[in-house]
Amino acid sequence: MPQLNPHPWFYTILMTWLTLSLIIQPKLSSFFTTNPILNKPIMSTKTHSWTWPWT
């Protein structure tokens, strides 16, 4: 069964992985901007005590 022989597919998988990680990934990551942590608004949470109906 030729499907079980990894020899012809290993080179293809290796070249595909290298192409994606070395060429395509840096080009794609240049399009995405990351938000700096300092620009995020500080959200303060205000807690309210619970009024229990049986007290």
Biopython code that builds the backbone (N, CA, C, O; Angstrom):
import numpy as np
from Bio.PDB.StructureBuilder import StructureBuilder

atoms = [
    (1, "MET", "N", (0.841, -1.174, 0.000)),
    (1, "MET", "CA", (0.000, 0.000, 0.000)),
    (1, "MET", "C", (0.893, 1.247, 0.000)),
    (1, "MET", "O", (1.607, 1.488, 0.974)),
    (2, "PRO", "N", (0.865, 2.011, -1.038)),
    (2, "PRO", "CA", (1.775, 3.159, -1.132)),
    (2, "PRO", "C", (1.394, 4.307, -0.194)),
    (2, "PRO", "O", (2.223, 5.178, 0.070)),
    (3, "GLN", "N", (0.173, 4.328, 0.309)),
    (3, "GLN", "CA", (-0.224, 5.404, 1.208)),
    (3, "GLN", "C", (0.566, 5.371, 2.508)),
    (3, "GLN", "O", (0.743, 6.407, 3.150)),
    (4, "LEU", "N", (1.041, 4.198, 2.903)),
    (4, "LEU", "CA", (1.735, 4.057, 4.160)),
    (4, "LEU", "C", (3.215, 4.402, 4.061)),
    (4, "LEU", "O", (3.904, 4.481, 5.078)),
    (5, "ASN", "N", (3.692, 4.600, 2.878)),
    (5, "ASN", "CA", (5.091, 4.946, 2.695)),
    (5, "ASN", "C", (5.254, 6.459, 2.876)),
    (5, "ASN", "O", (4.741, 7.222, 2.058)),
    (6, "PRO", "N", (5.948, 6.913, 3.916)),
    (6, "PRO", "CA", (6.054, 8.353, 4.157)),
    (6, "PRO", "C", (7.104, 9.040, 3.293)),
    (6, "PRO", "O", (7.154, 10.268, 3.237)),
    (7, "HIS", "N", (7.932, 8.268, 2.629)),
    (7, "HIS", "CA", (9.032, 8.864, 1.879)),
    (7, "HIS", "C", (8.590, 9.888, 0.830)),
    (7, "HIS", "O", (9.151, 10.984, 0.818)),
    (8, "PRO", "N", (7.631, 9.609, -0.045)),
    (8, "PRO", "CA", (7.304, 10.631, -1.049)),
    (8, "PRO", "C", (6.581, 11.849, -0.470)),
    (8, "PRO", "O", (6.584, 12.914, -1.088)),
    (9, "TRP", "N", (5.960, 11.710, 0.710)),
    (9, "TRP", "CA", (5.192, 12.818, 1.266)),
    (9, "TRP", "C", (5.956, 13.638, 2.281)),
    (9, "TRP", "O", (5.575, 14.775, 2.561)),
    (10, "PHE", "N", (7.004, 13.103, 2.831)),
    (10, "PHE", "CA", (7.746, 13.826, 3.859)),
    (10, "PHE", "C", (8.358, 15.109, 3.311)),
    (10, "PHE", "O", (8.286, 16.156, 3.954)),
    (11, "TYR", "N", (8.950, 15.032, 2.144)),
    (11, "TYR", "CA", (9.545, 16.224, 1.531)),
    (11, "TYR", "C", (8.475, 17.275, 1.229)),
    (11, "TYR", "O", (8.708, 18.467, 1.431)),
    (12, "THR", "N", (7.325, 16.854, 0.756)),
    (12, "THR", "CA", (6.236, 17.785, 0.460)),
    (12, "THR", "C", (5.735, 18.456, 1.734)),
    (12, "THR", "O", (5.523, 19.669, 1.755)),
    (13, "ILE", "N", (5.548, 17.692, 2.773)),
    (13, "ILE", "CA", (5.081, 18.260, 4.044)),
    (13, "ILE", "C", (6.120, 19.209, 4.619)),
    (13, "ILE", "O", (5.778, 20.278, 5.124)),
    (14, "LEU", "N", (7.389, 18.820, 4.543)),
    (14, "LEU", "CA", (8.458, 19.670, 5.067)),
    (14, "LEU", "C", (8.556, 20.981, 4.303)),
    (14, "LEU", "O", (8.707, 22.036, 4.920)),
    (15, "MET", "N", (8.474, 20.945, 2.995)),
    (15, "MET", "CA", (8.550, 22.167, 2.192)),
    (15, "MET", "C", (7.328, 23.057, 2.408)),
    (15, "MET", "O", (7.444, 24.283, 2.427)),
    (16, "THR", "N", (6.177, 22.449, 2.568)),
    (16, "THR", "CA", (4.975, 23.227, 2.839)),
    (16, "THR", "C", (5.071, 23.926, 4.183)),
    (16, "THR", "O", (4.730, 25.103, 4.300)),
    (17, "TRP", "N", (5.532, 23.212, 5.190)),
    (17, "TRP", "CA", (5.673, 23.799, 6.523)),
    (17, "TRP", "C", (6.699, 24.928, 6.521)),
    (17, "TRP", "O", (6.467, 25.976, 7.123)),
    (18, "LEU", "N", (7.819, 24.724, 5.856)),
    (18, "LEU", "CA", (8.841, 25.769, 5.791)),
    (18, "LEU", "C", (8.343, 26.991, 5.020)),
    (18, "LEU", "O", (8.616, 28.128, 5.406)),
    (19, "THR", "N", (7.625, 26.757, 3.949)),
    (19, "THR", "CA", (7.078, 27.874, 3.180)),
    (19, "THR", "C", (6.100, 28.682, 4.013)),
    (19, "THR", "O", (6.148, 29.912, 4.020)),
    (20, "LEU", "N", (5.217, 27.994, 4.712)),
    (20, "LEU", "CA", (4.242, 28.700, 5.532)),
    (20, "LEU", "C", (4.894, 29.447, 6.683)),
    (20, "LEU", "O", (4.526, 30.585, 6.972)),
    (21, "SER", "N", (5.842, 28.830, 7.332)),
    (21, "SER", "CA", (6.410, 29.453, 8.523)),
    (21, "SER", "C", (7.449, 30.512, 8.209)),
    (21, "SER", "O", (7.596, 31.456, 8.985)),
    (22, "LEU", "N", (8.168, 30.401, 7.121)),
    (22, "LEU", "CA", (9.242, 31.346, 6.838)),
    (22, "LEU", "C", (8.861, 32.453, 5.857)),
    (22, "LEU", "O", (9.422, 33.547, 5.918)),
    (23, "ILE", "N", (7.937, 32.192, 4.973)),
    (23, "ILE", "CA", (7.617, 33.179, 3.942)),
    (23, "ILE", "C", (6.244, 33.803, 4.172)),
    (23, "ILE", "O", (6.118, 35.027, 4.219)),
    (24, "ILE", "N", (5.241, 32.989, 4.312)),
    (24, "ILE", "CA", (3.872, 33.502, 4.373)),
    (24, "ILE", "C", (3.547, 34.098, 5.739)),
    (24, "ILE", "O", (2.893, 35.138, 5.814)),
    (25, "GLN", "N", (3.985, 33.470, 6.801)),
    (25, "GLN", "CA", (3.642, 33.940, 8.150)),
    (25, "GLN", "C", (4.154, 35.353, 8.432)),
    (25, "GLN", "O", (3.380, 36.151, 8.959)),
    (26, "PRO", "N", (5.406, 35.723, 8.121)),
    (26, "PRO", "CA", (5.823, 37.110, 8.361)),
    (26, "PRO", "C", (5.047, 38.127, 7.522)),
    (26, "PRO", "O", (4.799, 39.247, 7.968)),
    (27, "LYS", "N", (4.673, 37.737, 6.323)),
    (27, "LYS", "CA", (3.894, 38.659, 5.492)),
    (27, "LYS", "C", (2.496, 38.863, 6.073)),
    (27, "LYS", "O", (1.971, 39.976, 6.064)),
    (28, "LEU", "N", (1.904, 37.793, 6.572)),
    (28, "LEU", "CA", (0.577, 37.924, 7.161)),
    (28, "LEU", "C", (0.613, 38.681, 8.483)),
    (28, "LEU", "O", (-0.292, 39.463, 8.776)),
    (29, "SER", "N", (1.628, 38.460, 9.262)),
    (29, "SER", "CA", (1.679, 39.112, 10.563)),
    (29, "SER", "C", (1.930, 40.611, 10.444)),
    (29, "SER", "O", (1.662, 41.350, 11.392)),
    (30, "SER", "N", (2.432, 41.073, 9.323)),
    (30, "SER", "CA", (2.632, 42.512, 9.158)),
    (30, "SER", "C", (1.301, 43.247, 8.969)),
    (30, "SER", "O", (1.236, 44.458, 9.178)),
    (31, "PHE", "N", (0.256, 42.543, 8.585)),
    (31, "PHE", "CA", (-1.049, 43.164, 8.403)),
    (31, "PHE", "C", (-1.816, 43.334, 9.706)),
    (31, "PHE", "O", (-2.695, 44.190, 9.798)),
    (32, "PHE", "N", (-1.499, 42.543, 10.696)),
    (32, "PHE", "CA", (-2.223, 42.578, 11.951)),
    (32, "PHE", "C", (-1.517, 43.498, 12.931)),
    (32, "PHE", "O", (-0.319, 43.359, 13.178)),
    (33, "THR", "N", (-2.256, 44.421, 13.474)),
    (33, "THR", "CA", (-1.677, 45.294, 14.490)),
    (33, "THR", "C", (-2.116, 44.796, 15.853)),
    (33, "THR", "O", (-3.246, 44.343, 16.038)),
    (34, "THR", "N", (-1.224, 44.887, 16.774)),
    (34, "THR", "CA", (-1.556, 44.481, 18.130)),
    (34, "THR", "C", (-1.860, 45.717, 18.951)),
    (34, "THR", "O", (-1.224, 46.757, 18.784)),
    (35, "ASN", "N", (-2.811, 45.603, 19.816)),
    (35, "ASN", "CA", (-3.167, 46.722, 20.678)),
    (35, "ASN", "C", (-2.236, 46.743, 21.876)),
    (35, "ASN", "O", (-2.111, 45.742, 22.582)),
    (36, "PRO", "N", (-1.590, 47.859, 22.110)),
    (36, "PRO", "CA", (-0.765, 47.926, 23.309)),
    (36, "PRO", "C", (-1.636, 47.865, 24.565)),
    (36, "PRO", "O", (-2.783, 48.314, 24.559)),
    (37, "ILE", "N", (-1.100, 47.327, 25.596)),
    (37, "ILE", "CA", (-1.858, 47.164, 26.832)),
    (37, "ILE", "C", (-2.198, 48.518, 27.441)),
    (37, "ILE", "O", (-3.248, 48.664, 28.066)),
    (38, "LEU", "N", (-1.343, 49.490, 27.273)),
    (38, "LEU", "CA", (-1.560, 50.796, 27.895)),
    (38, "LEU", "C", (-2.740, 51.551, 27.284)),
    (38, "LEU", "O", (-3.306, 52.429, 27.936)),
    (39, "ASN", "N", (-3.116, 51.234, 26.065)),
    (39, "ASN", "CA", (-4.219, 51.949, 25.421)),
    (39, "ASN", "C", (-5.591, 51.402, 25.801)),
    (39, "ASN", "O", (-6.614, 51.986, 25.444)),
    (40, "LYS", "N", (-5.615, 50.316, 26.502)),
    (40, "LYS", "CA", (-6.899, 49.757, 26.887)),
    (40, "LYS", "C", (-7.450, 50.525, 28.087)),
    (40, "LYS", "O", (-6.706, 50.863, 29.007)),
    (41, "PRO", "N", (-8.738, 50.794, 28.076)),
    (41, "PRO", "CA", (-9.306, 51.504, 29.226)),
    (41, "PRO", "C", (-9.334, 50.605, 30.467)),
    (41, "PRO", "O", (-9.553, 49.397, 30.386)),
    (42, "ILE", "N", (-9.111, 51.224, 31.575)),
    (42, "ILE", "CA", (-9.151, 50.486, 32.834)),
    (42, "ILE", "C", (-10.607, 50.415, 33.282)),
    (42, "ILE", "O", (-11.256, 51.431, 33.528)),
    (43, "MET", "N", (-11.086, 49.206, 33.376)),
    (43, "MET", "CA", (-12.476, 49.026, 33.765)),
    (43, "MET", "C", (-12.511, 48.626, 35.231)),
    (43, "MET", "O", (-12.003, 47.574, 35.619)),
    (44, "SER", "N", (-13.110, 49.473, 36.021)),
    (44, "SER", "CA", (-13.228, 49.128, 37.433)),
    (44, "SER", "C", (-14.585, 48.473, 37.664)),
    (44, "SER", "O", (-15.612, 48.934, 37.168)),
    (45, "THR", "N", (-14.560, 47.436, 38.395)),
    (45, "THR", "CA", (-15.801, 46.734, 38.675)),
    (45, "THR", "C", (-16.316, 47.184, 40.039)),
    (45, "THR", "O", (-15.580, 47.193, 41.025)),
    (46, "LYS", "N", (-17.534, 47.540, 40.072)),
    (46, "LYS", "CA", (-18.157, 47.975, 41.310)),
    (46, "LYS", "C", (-19.083, 46.862, 41.786)),
    (46, "LYS", "O", (-20.015, 46.465, 41.088)),
    (47, "THR", "N", (-18.815, 46.390, 42.942)),
    (47, "THR", "CA", (-19.621, 45.287, 43.459)),
    (47, "THR", "C", (-20.717, 45.828, 44.367)),
    (47, "THR", "O", (-20.514, 46.791, 45.105)),
    (48, "HIS", "N", (-21.848, 45.209, 44.301)),
    (48, "HIS", "CA", (-22.982, 45.564, 45.138)),
    (48, "HIS", "C", (-23.302, 44.375, 46.025)),
    (48, "HIS", "O", (-23.260, 43.225, 45.589)),
    (49, "SER", "N", (-23.612, 44.660, 47.234)),
    (49, "SER", "CA", (-23.959, 43.554, 48.114)),
    (49, "SER", "C", (-25.345, 43.033, 47.749)),
    (49, "SER", "O", (-26.233, 43.777, 47.335)),
    (50, "TRP", "N", (-25.483, 41.772, 47.915)),
    (50, "TRP", "CA", (-26.724, 41.108, 47.550)),
    (50, "TRP", "C", (-27.716, 41.227, 48.705)),
    (50, "TRP", "O", (-27.389, 40.954, 49.860)),
    (51, "THR", "N", (-28.913, 41.636, 48.369)),
    (51, "THR", "CA", (-29.951, 41.694, 49.403)),
    (51, "THR", "C", (-30.703, 40.388, 49.402)),
    (51, "THR", "O", (-31.440, 40.074, 48.467)),
    (52, "TRP", "N", (-30.511, 39.643, 50.450)),
    (52, "TRP", "CA", (-31.162, 38.351, 50.535)),
    (52, "TRP", "C", (-32.615, 38.526, 50.987)),
    (52, "TRP", "O", (-32.878, 39.262, 51.938)),
    (53, "PRO", "N", (-33.543, 37.868, 50.327)),
    (53, "PRO", "CA", (-34.955, 38.072, 50.657)),
    (53, "PRO", "C", (-35.356, 37.492, 52.020)),
    (53, "PRO", "O", (-36.391, 37.895, 52.552)),
    (54, "TRP", "N", (-34.603, 36.583, 52.599)),
    (54, "TRP", "CA", (-35.016, 35.956, 53.844)),
    (54, "TRP", "C", (-34.348, 36.560, 55.072)),
    (54, "TRP", "O", (-34.502, 36.036, 56.174)),
    (55, "THR", "N", (-33.598, 37.667, 54.900)),
    (55, "THR", "CA", (-32.994, 38.276, 56.090)),
    (55, "THR", "C", (-33.728, 39.496, 56.530)),
    (55, "THR", "O", (-33.345, 40.124, 57.517)),
]
sb = StructureBuilder()
sb.init_structure("model")
sb.init_model(0)
sb.init_chain("A")
sb.init_seg("    ")
for serial, (resi, resn, name, xyz) in enumerate(atoms, 1):
    if name == "N":
        sb.init_residue(resn, " ", resi, " ")
    sb.init_atom(name, np.array(xyz, "f"), 0.0, 1.0, " ", f" {name:<3s}", serial, name[0])
structure = sb.get_structure()
